[in-house]
């Protein structure tokens, strides 16, 4: 974000009183309609490969997660979203599945999974699984059969174009080194479609046999007791199998041609009828389509498709060049307004496909890292919608500094580099941008303590541990009452005890303020005010005299500076006021 040194008072004719009790408010007694556990959930996303290694092979595993279940419980989260743990050759770190009913050997066994699920449920933590069914691995038996001959019963499980028809109409691939989503296969002299890497052939959802296979897989996991499903890349699943030519340059706005194509809603309605309606499970699809209409059609209750939208417009705001706070306010406010009456949103600032939260959204300079991470966690956990908190962000873990493409493990980074090279891009600038935005930043191992490799493994970690682990780790932060970790715990407790932060209405305050993001949450006769200074400078804001009686619910600093009719917020100060 472009940081301003302005100390600006925005005149809202507001006055702040000095009643600063630390007592928490009582929960509202106002009736709340349509309450559900998944709206009230606080989701903690675990990238299993990087969380905790129990056997010294350098790769996180299920037993490692089991070891840390009490830690997860201590965070105050109520659900875990687990990235794929299925059998996979790991071309894309598990997002290329070769057996949807098997556990990747590096992660453990099905017995380990059953023990993990039982341990979570004993601690009142729900488990949400990734379902990766826009595509499979090219090592899945379905694809091996499909490519073996043109008349194989599995041929139509995937998208094929016979070579005698010439080169197929161009399709863009997100992960391909050449950007080409059609891969020639000599076995049957044909091309197969892959929107991601060539090792991830797209499944043909227009084939009812494919759909039934997927529903049976989901039932297998739901019968085990899994509490929810996150559908990876599913907005791309429906495709026009006549493969019409797209306009030149479509890849610059490929979402318009790839997302929410005809047939997708019928697939989701069928999935809901076959699976979701039969279990008490949460459902969310990666992506929310091309517009608000698409998003509502996915998640409005009367549609009987999915529970909540997981929109990317917000998380995509930060760039290498920076971002404007005004853009953040605008985007998050318009999504909230659009879903104020119908549908439900996910709130997140990071995930496994992003670099670290504080390095993108805040300030990872050691001087400001702690305060700005607390500010970002305060924002996420005080917004309407189901918050998704990415592992390590409760500590303030930061980007790692890579200076060579040889250090990257991510297929998107490696193939993106090759494509940029072939396109003649400025490679020095490309590497600088990659160092800021690469997914590997968010996949470095969890920092547990000050021992070698941060206590993640006794072996050699699959991806290097960030060198700052001596300053940022669970053990040190757990014992420090002012740490990022303990601030996160306070925020989850506050959210769970105050339904206003789940169901209350949202209203932006001082929308033109260049450095402060301020908003209210209102439910019945209860009102809370959230003040967030997204600046490394002191920022000033004036508040209304009708709000003079208030108490401080949470504050990431030890005090709050009152000046006549204004508050001056310290760098990255985050405060929630309960208005009496």
N, C-alpha and C positions, 0 to 999 in steps of 0.2 A: 504494500500500500504506500502511496506517496504520503509521507509524514509531514504534517504541518507543525510549525513552531508557534502558531498563533495561539494566544490566550484569549479566547473569544467568549464573551457572555452573550448567550442568546436570550433575548427578552421575551419571556412568556408570561410576564406579570405574575410569576410564581414566587412564593416565599417558603423557605425551609425553616422549620422550627428546630430546636435543639434537643428535643426529646429523643435520646438515642439509646433506649433500652435494648439489651441484647436478647430479651425474651422472645421466643418464637410465637407466632400467631396461632390461634386455634383454627382448625380446619373449618371451612364454611359448612353451614347446615342447609345451604340452598340445594334443592333437588337437582340431580344431574341425570340426564337421559342418555341412554345408549352407552353405558359404561361397559368396558370389556378389559380383560387382563392385558391384551396386547396394546391397547391404547396407553395403559398405565405402566407398561414394561420399560425398563431401562436396559438396553441391549449392549452387551460387551462383545465386541468382535475379536475372535482369536484366530490368528494365522498360525495353524498348528506347527508348521515347519520351524517357526521362529520363537515359540513360546517357552518350552522347557524340554530339554533332552534328558531322558532317564537312563540311557544305556551307553552314552559316550561315543555314539557314531557321528555326532555333530549335527544331527537333525532332530528337531523337536518331535514329540510323539504323544500318544494318548496317555501313557502312564505318567509322562511329565505333567500333563494337564491335571490328572488325578492328584498328583502330589500337591498341586497348587489350588485345589478346590476351596480350601479354607481362606486363602488369600482372595480368590475371586468373590467368595461370599462376603468378605470384609469390605469390599468396595461398595456394597449396597446395590449392586446390579441385580436384576431379576431374571435375566435371560442371557444366554450365550449364543452368538451366531458363529458357527464353526465353518471355516473355509473347507473345501473338499478334502476328504480323507479316503476317498475310494481308490481302488487299484488303478494305477496310472503309470505310464512311462515317463511322466514329468517333463514333457516338452514345454508345458506352460504351468509348471508347479501344481499339478493336480486338476487343472481345468481342462484336461484332456483325459477323459475317463475310459478305461478299457474294461472295467467290470463294476457296474453300479451296485452290486450286492457284496462286493469284497472290500477289504480294508488294505490300503497300501502297506506293503511289508515294512517300510521305514517307520510307519506310524504305529504298528502293532497288529493286533488280532481282533476278531469280532468279540472275543471274550473281554478284551480291554475296552472296546466300545461299550459293551453292556455294563461293565463296571463303572465306566465314566458316566453313562446316562443315569444309572442308579445313584451314584454319588451326587450328581447334580440335583436330582429329584429329592434326595434326602435333605438337601440344603435349600429346598424351595427355589431352585434355579431351573428355568426351562431351557430346552435345547432346540435351536433352529439350525437346520441343515441346508447347505447349498445343494441345489439340484441343477446340474449342468446338462441341459438337454436341447439347446440350440444346435449343439454339435457333440460328437463323441471323439474319442481317440481313433487314429487310423489303425491302432492295434486292437480295437474292439472286435470281437468275433463277428458282429453284424457287418462291419466294414470289410473285414477279411473275406467274408462270404460275398458281399456286394461287389467287390472288385474282381472276384475270381472268374466270373463269366456274365455275359449280358442277360442270360436267362435264369440266373440264380434267383431263388425266392426272395433273397434279401436285396436284390438289385435296387428296388424302388424304396429302400430305406434311406437312400441318399440322393443327391442331385447329380445326375450324369448328363453329359452332352457328347454324343458320338462324333468322333473326329471327322468322319466323312461329310458332316454338315459344315465343315470349316471351323474357324476359330469362333468360340462362343462370344456373345455380346459381352463387352467388358464389364467386369464387376470389381469393385475396389475391396482390397483386403486390409484390415487394420494392422495385421502383424506380418504380412508377407514382405520379404526383402525387396521385391519389385512392385509391391502394391497390387498384385494381380490375384484375384480370388478364384481363378480357375487353374487347377493343376492337372497337367497331362499325365495319364497313367497308361503305360504301354501294354499292360496285361490284356485289356479289352479295347485298346485304341480309342480311349475316350477321356474326357476331362471331368473332374469332380469339383464341386463348389466348396470353398472354405472362406467364410467371412473373416476368420482369424488366421492362425498359422496353418500351413499345409498339413500339419499333423493333426488338425482338428476339422475333419470333414463335417459339413452341416447335414443334420438329419432332415429328412423330408416329412414335414408335419402334415402334408396333405394326404399321406398314407395312413389310413385308420389303424393299421397294424402297429405302426410306430407309436401312435398315440396310446394305444392300449398297453404296449410294452412299458411306456413311461408311467402310466397310471399304476400298473402292477408294481413297478419299482417304488413309487411313492407310498403305496399301501404297505409294502414290505417294511419300510422304515417307520411309518406311522403305527403299524401294529407292534413295533418294538417299544413305542412310547415317545417317539420324537414329537416335539411340540410345535414345530413350524417348518416352513420351507421358504427359502429365498431362491427365486428362479433366475439363474444367471443368463444374461443376454437374451432373455426370452422375448423381448419386444421385436427381435429380428427373426423369430421362428417362422412366421408366415411369409411365403414367397410365391410370386407368380411363376409357375413352373413352365410357362411358355417363354420365359426369360427374354422379355422385350428389350430392345436397345434403350439405354438411358441417355439423356442429353449429355453432350460433352461437358466435362468439368463437374459432373454431379457429385464427385467424391468430396468436393469442398463443402457440400452440405448433404452428405450421404444419409443422414438421419431421416430426411424427407422421403427417401426412396427405400430405406431399409426397415424403418420402424413402423409398427402398427399396420402392416399391410393386410389386405382382405383375407379373412379367415381367422385372424388371431383371436378375436373375441369369441368366436364359436369354439375354438380350442380351449380357451380359458373357462367358458361356461361348462363345457363338457368335463374339464378337469375338476371344476368345483363340484359338479354333480357326482362324479365318480370318486373323488377323494376328499376335498375340503369339507363338504357337507356331512361327511360320515365321521369326522374326527374333530375334536376341539383344538384345531391347529391354526397358527398364524400363517398368513400367506402374503408375500411381497415379491414383486418382480423388479429386477434391475432395470432402471429406466422408467420414465413416465410418458413416453411417446413424444409427439412433435409439438403438442400444444395442450392447453388446459382441457379442451374437449376430450382429447385422447386420455388424459390422466383421469378425468371423471369417469369415463367409460370403463376404465380399469378397476376403479375402487369404490364408486358409489354403491351403497348397500343394496339398492334395488337391482343392480346389474348382476349380482351373484357371480362375481369373478374373483377379485382379490381383496384383501383387507386394506392395504395401504400402498401409497405411491412412494417411490424412491427416486426422486427427480435429481438430475445432475446439474441444473443451471446454477444452483448455489455453490456446490463444491468446485465447479469449474472457474469460479471468479478469479482466484489468485493466479498471476502469471509471473514469469521470470522478470518482467519489467515492473511488476508491482500491481496494485489494484487500488481503486477508490472506495472509501467507506460508503460513499453515497450509493455506489452500485450494490454493495452488500445489503444496505438498508432496503433499497428498491426491490431487489430480487426476493429476499426473504419475506418482505412485507406483502408483495403481490401474491406470492404463493399462499401465505396465511389467509389473506383476504378471500382468495378464490375458493379455499376449502373451509371457510368459517362455518358453513351450514351443512355441506355434504362432503362425504369422503374423509380421508385421513392421510396425513403426511408422515414421512420419516424426516428426522432432523439429524444431520451429520456434517462434519467438516473434514473428515478423513476416512479412508478405508485402505484396503490392500492394493488398490489401484492408484493411490495418491502418495505423494511424498508426505513427510511428517507435518502434522497440524500446525505446530508452533512455528516451524520454518516457513510455511506458506502463508499463514494467516496472521501470525504475531511477530515476535522479535526474538530470535534464538541467541542473541548476544547474551552472555552470562549475566550481564547487568539487569536484563529485562526478561530473561526466559521464564523465570518462575512466575512473575506477576502476569505476564501476557498469556501463559498457559492457563493460569487460574481464571483469567478473564474469559478465555475461549470456552473453557469447561462451564463457567457460569452461564454464558450465552446458551450453549447447547442444552443445558439442563434446566433452563428457565423458559424455553420456547414451547409453544404448543406443537404437538406431534410427538411421535415416539423417537427418543434419542438413541442413536447408535454411536457408542464410544469405542474407538479403536484401541487395541491393547498398546500399552506404553504411553499413550497420551494422558493417562492419569498420573504419569510421572513427569511429563514434559520432555520425553525423548525427542531428539532432533535429527535432522538430516545427517547422513554420513558424507564425507568429502571424498569423492572418487575423481581421479584426474586422468584416467585412461579407460577406454572402452573394454579393455581386457579384464577390468575389475568387476564388470557387470555380469549378473547371472540371468537377468530378465530377458526373455525372448523378444519382447516388444522393444526394449532398448537396443539389443544387438541387431535385430533386423531393421529397426528404424535408422540406426547408424549406417547400415549398408545401403539403404534406400537413399538417405541424404547424400552419401558419398557418390552414388551413381547419378543423382540429380544435380551434382555440382554445387551443393550448398557450402556455405562458410562453415567448415568443420570445427573451427575453434569456437565459434558462437554456438554451434549445435551442441558441443560437449558442455559448455557452460549452462545452457538451458537444460540439458539432460541431468546435469549434476544437481540442479534445483528441483526438477520435477519427476525424476525417475521413480518408478514403483519400488525399486530396490531400497530406496530411502526408508520406506515404510515397512520393510521386511527384514531389517537387521534384527538380530536376536534381542529378546527381552533382557533388560539389565536388572538382575536380581540383587547383586551384592558387589563388593570390591575385589573378590577373588578373580583368578584368571578366567577370561572370557565371560566376565560378569556373572559367573555362576550358572550360565546357560547350559554349558556342557563341560565334560572332562576331556573331550576330544577336540578335534579341529572343527569349528563351526562352519556350516555350509555357506554362510555369508558372514563377512567380518563383523565383529561387535564394534559399535561406535566407541572411539577412544575416550569419549567423555563419561564412560560408565562409572569412573571413580567418583564423579560429582553427581551423577544422576542414576540412582538405583533404589530398589524397593527397601532394602534393609536400612539405609540411611534415612530415607524419607518416612518410613514407618515410625521411627522414633522421634521425628521432628514435628511437633504440633502445628508448625507454620508451613509445612511442606506442601508442594503441589498435590501429592497423594492424599494428605489428610484434608485438604480443601475439597478435593473431589469427593471424598467420603461424606463431608458435611453437606455438599450439594445434593448427592443422591438421597440422603436422609431427609433433607428439606423438601425435595420433590415428592418423595413418597408420603410425607406427612401433610402435604398441602395440595389437595386436588385442584386448586386454582391454577397451579403450574402445569397441570395436565389438560384440564377442560376449560379453563378460563379464557375469555376473549383477549385478543392482542390488539394494542393500538400503539402506533409509532408516536413518539414525542420528539419535538425539535428535529424534524426531518432534514432541515438544511444545515444542521450543525456539522462542521467539517471533521470533527475528531471524536465526538461522543455519539454513541448509539444508545438511545434511551427509549424505553417502551414500558407500557403498563400491561398487567394481567388483571382481569376483573372477573369475579364469579360471585353472583348474588351481591351481598353487601361487603364483600372483601375486595381489597385493592392492593396490588403490589407494584412498585416502581423499580425497574432495573436500569442502572446507570453504568455504562461501559466506556471507558476512555481508551480508544484505539490509537493512542499516540504516546511517544516517548517524552512528550512535553506535558506540563500541567495544563489542564483544560478546565474551563469554567462554564457553569450552567446555572440558570435561575429557575426556581420552581414556584408553584402557586401557593398562596397563603392558606387556601383551603386544605392543603396537605401538611400543615405545620405540625400536627401531631403524628409522629411516626416513630418506629423503632427500626434498628438495623438488624436485618435478618442474617445477612452474611456480608463480609467485607474482606477483600484480599490484602488489605493493609491493616495496621493496628488502629487507625483513626480515620476521621472524616473531617475535612477542613471547611468550616462554615464562615462565610464572609457576608455579613449583612443579609442581603436577599439572594445569595448565591452559594453554591458549593464549588470548591475547586478540587478537581480529581487529580490525583497524582498519576505519573506515567503508568498506563495500563491498569489503573484502578477499576475494580468491579465491585459494585455495591447493589444489594437488593434491599429496598426499604418497604416495610410493612406499614401501610397507611391506616392509622387508627380511625 
